[in-house]
């Protein structure tokens, strides 16, 4: 699932994390915001990724103006994920938006509040065993035109450099982790079927089981 090689570290448990695919669909193209992780990062250095990171305890208490769409909650709490709970699921969405702000400078306009109702849920992936860091990541997606982010605030950070908009039809143009490519391929297929990307769209779940790479549908 991850092309980057690490020393095998047994017994590392996955930690909750969230990423956000911010998509610009203007001018007839679908472009997603990515940035390059620095060479000093222990986990996935020198590759282009979506803004995101682990869920922190503080994310549970972050304010929001509108909650997640009921169909998004349904997907987040499907099957074995039901034990995630509503509050923890919401905290993951808030974590994705907090990481977006910290890593790129983008956030909902002041005075409107954090609007979770704009977020779709598009993928879940667990880092395979043996990696130095492991995350159970939920991937959310938001369309730029629905959020009102002021792109004048877009800027590199200590976490992500060389921020750029990647056309989802040209995935080979940048060095992407394998899971990032797979998620983008999923989104590309979903958009091809329905450009508005309905909130209840299918969600693929990627993980390893007994040494085999598995993709299941939530």
LINBELKA-V980152 format. One record per pair of residues at least 24 apart in sequence whose C-alpha atoms are under 10 Angstrom apart, sorted by sequence separation. I is the first residue (numbers start at 1). J is the second residue. If there is no record, write none. Layout:
I_J, I_J
This chain:
118_142, 119_143, 182_206, 68_93, 117_142, 118_143, 61_87, 64_90, 67_93, 68_94, 90_116, 93_119, 116_142, 118_144, 60_87, 93_120, 119_146, 179_206, 21_49, 22_50, 59_87, 60_88, 62_90, 93_121, 118_146, 119_147, 20_49, 21_50, 22_51, 59_88, 60_89, 62_91, 118_147, 19_49, 20_50, 21_51, 60_90, 61_91, 64_94, 19_50, 20_51, 21_52, 57_88, 59_90, 60_91, 63_94, 115_146, 116_147, 18_50, 19_51, 20_52, 59_91, 60_92, 62_94, 115_147, 18_51, 19_52, 20_53, 55_88, 58_91, 59_92, 60_93, 61_94, 62_95, 114_147, 18_52, 19_53, 57_91, 59_93, 60_94, 17_52, 18_53, 19_54, 56_91, 59_94, 60_95, 6_42, 17_53, 18_54, 55_91, 56_92, 58_94, 59_95, 62_98, 112_148, 6_43, 16_53, 17_54, 18_55, 55_92, 58_95, 59_96, 5_43, 6_44, 15_53, 16_54, 17_55, 54_92, 55_93, 56_94, 57_95, 59_97, 109_147, 4_43, 5_44, 15_54, 16_55, 17_56, 53_92, 55_94, 56_95, 59_98, 108_147, 109_148, 110_149, 4_44, 15_55, 16_56, 55_95, 107_147, 108_148, 109_149, 3_44, 4_45, 15_56, 54_95, 55_96, 107_148, 108_149, 109_150, 139_180, 2_44, 4_46, 53_95, 54_96, 96_138, 106_148, 107_149, 108_150, 4_47, 52_95, 53_96, 55_98, 96_139, 97_140, 106_149, 107_150, 52_96, 55_99, 96_140, 105_149, 106_150, 107_151, 139_183, 51_96, 52_97, 53_98, 54_99, 72_117, 75_120, 76_121, 92_137, 93_138, 96_141, 97_142, 105_150, 106_151, 50_96, 51_97, 52_98, 53_99, 65_111, 66_112, 75_121, 76_122, 92_138, 93_139, 105_151, 106_152, 107_153, 141_187, 51_98, 52_99, 53_100, 65_112, 66_113, 67_114, 68_115, 69_116, 70_117, 72_119, 73_120, 75_122, 76_123, 92_139, 93_140, 104_151, 105_152, 106_153, 107_154, 51_99, 52_100, 64_112, 65_113, 66_114, 67_115, 68_116, 69_117, 72_120, 73_121, 75_123, 76_124, 92_140, 93_141, 105_153, 106_154, 50_99, 51_100, 52_101, 64_113, 65_114, 66_115, 67_116, 68_117, 69_118, 71_120, 72_121, 89_138, 104_153, 105_154, 106_155, 50_100, 51_101, 52_102, 53_103, 63_113, 64_114, 65_115, 66_116, 67_117, 68_118, 69_119, 71_121, 72_122, 104_154, 105_155, 51_102, 52_103, 63_114, 64_115, 65_116, 66_117, 67_118, 68_119, 69_120, 103_154, 104_155, 105_156, 51_103, 62_114, 63_115, 64_116, 65_117, 66_118, 67_119, 68_120, 69_121, 101_153, 103_155, 104_156, 105_157, 127_179, 50_103, 51_104, 64_117, 68_121, 101_154, 102_155, 103_156, 104_157, 126_179, 143_196, 100_154, 101_155, 102_156, 103_157, 104_158, 125_179, 143_197, 102_157, 103_158, 104_159, 124_179, 125_180, 142_197, 101_157, 102_158, 103_159, 104_160, 141_197, 102_159, 103_160, 104_161, 102_160, 103_161, 125_183, 141_199, 104_163, 123_182, 124_183, 99_159, 103_163, 123_183, 122_183, 123_184, 76_138, 122_184, 123_186, 122_186, 123_187, 139_203, 122_187, 138_203, 138_205, 35_103, 72_140, 122_190, 137_205, 35_104, 137_206, 34_104, 136_206, 33_104, 136_207, 16_88, 16_89, 18_91, 19_92, 20_93, 17_91, 18_92, 19_93, 16_91, 17_92, 18_93, 20_95, 21_96, 122_197, 16_92, 17_93, 18_94, 19_95, 20_96, 18_95, 19_96, 20_97, 120_197, 121_198, 122_199, 17_95, 18_96, 19_97, 20_98, 22_100, 120_198, 121_199, 122_200, 128_206, 129_207, 16_95, 17_96, 18_97, 19_98, 20_99, 21_100, 120_199, 121_200, 122_201, 123_202, 124_203, 125_204, 126_205, 127_206, 128_207, 129_208, 18_98, 19_99, 20_100, 55_135, 119_199, 120_200, 121_201, 122_202, 123_203, 124_204, 125_205, 126_206, 127_207, 128_208, 129_209, 18_99, 19_100, 54_135, 55_136, 118_199, 120_201, 121_202, 122_203, 123_204, 124_205, 125_206, 126_207, 127_208, 128_209, 53_135, 54_136, 55_137, 117_199, 121_203, 122_204, 123_205, 124_206, 125_207, 126_208, 129_211, 54_137, 120_203, 121_204, 122_205, 123_206, 124_207, 125_208, 128_211, 53_137, 128_212, 52_137, 128_213, 52_138, 52_139, 43_131, 52_140, 43_132, 44_133, 50_139, 42_132, 43_133, 125_215, 42_133, 43_134, 124_215, 124_216, 124_217, 123_217, 124_218, 123_218, 122_218, 22_119, 21_119, 20_119, 21_120, 20_120, 21_121, 20_121, 21_122, 20_122, 19_123, 19_124, 18_124, 53_159, 17_124, 18_125, 52_159, 17_125, 51_159, 52_160, 17_126, 32_141, 51_160, 16_126, 32_142, 50_160, 15_126, 32_143, 33_144, 49_160, 14_126, 15_127, 31_143, 32_144, 48_160, 51_163, 14_127, 30_143, 31_144, 47_160, 48_161, 50_163, 13_127, 14_128, 46_160, 48_162, 49_163, 14_129, 46_161, 48_163, 12_128, 13_129, 48_164, 12_129, 13_130, 14_131, 17_134, 18_135, 26_143, 11_129, 12_130, 13_131, 15_133, 16_134, 17_135, 18_136, 19_137, 20_138, 21_139, 22_140, 23_141, 24_142, 25_143, 26_144, 41_159, 48_166, 10_129, 11_130, 12_131, 14_133, 15_134, 16_135, 17_136, 18_137, 19_138, 20_139, 21_140, 22_141, 23_142, 24_143, 25_144, 26_145, 9_129, 10_130, 11_131, 12_132, 13_133, 14_134, 15_135, 16_136, 17_137, 18_138, 19_139, 20_140, 21_141, 22_142, 23_143, 24_144, 25_145, 36_156, 37_157, 38_158, 8_129, 9_130, 10_131, 11_132, 12_133, 13_134, 14_135, 15_136, 16_137, 17_138, 18_139, 19_140, 20_141, 21_142, 22_143, 23_144, 24_145, 35_156, 37_158, 38_159, 8_130, 9_131, 10_132, 12_134, 13_135, 14_136, 15_137, 16_138, 17_139, 18_140, 19_141, 20_142, 21_143, 22_144, 23_145, 24_146, 35_157, 37_159, 38_160, 7_130, 8_131, 9_132, 11_134, 12_135, 13_136, 14_137, 21_144, 22_145, 23_146, 36_159, 37_160, 38_161, 1_125, 6_130, 7_131, 8_132, 9_133, 35_159, 36_160, 37_161, 38_162, 75_199, 1_126, 2_127, 5_130, 6_131, 7_132, 9_134, 22_147, 35_160, 36_161, 37_162, 49_174, 75_200, 1_127, 2_128, 5_131, 6_132, 34_160, 35_161, 36_162, 48_174, 49_175, 50_176, 72_198, 73_199, 74_200, 75_201, 1_128, 4_131, 5_132, 6_133, 34_161, 35_162, 36_163, 47_174, 48_175, 49_176, 71_198, 72_199, 73_200, 75_202, 76_203, 34_162, 35_163, 36_164, 47_175, 48_176, 49_177, 71_199, 72_200, 75_203, 2_131, 34_163, 35_164, 46_175, 47_176, 48_177, 70_199, 71_200, 72_201, 33_163, 34_164, 35_165, 46_176, 47_177, 49_179, 50_180, 69_199, 70_200, 71_201, 33_164, 34_165, 35_166, 46_177, 49_180, 68_199, 69_200, 32_164, 33_165, 34_166, 44_176, 45_177, 48_180, 49_181, 31_164, 32_165, 33_166, 44_177, 47_180, 31_165, 32_166, 33_167, 30_165, 31_166, 32_167, 30_166, 31_167, 32_168, 30_167, 31_168, 81_218, 29_167, 30_168, 31_169, 36_174, 80_218, 29_168, 30_169, 31_170, 36_175, 79_218, 29_169, 34_174, 36_176, 78_218, 24_165, 77_218, 23_165, 24_166, 25_167, 34_176, 76_218, 22_165, 23_166, 24_167, 75_218, 23_167, 74_218, 23_168, 32_184, 30_188, 30_191, 21_183, 21_184, 30_195, 21_187, 25_195, 4_176, 3_176, 4_177, 2_176, 3_177, 4_178, 2_177, 3_178, 1_177, 2_178, 3_179, 1_178, 2_179, 1_179, 2_180, 1_180, 1_181, 1_182, 1_206, 1_207, 1_208, 1_213, 1_214
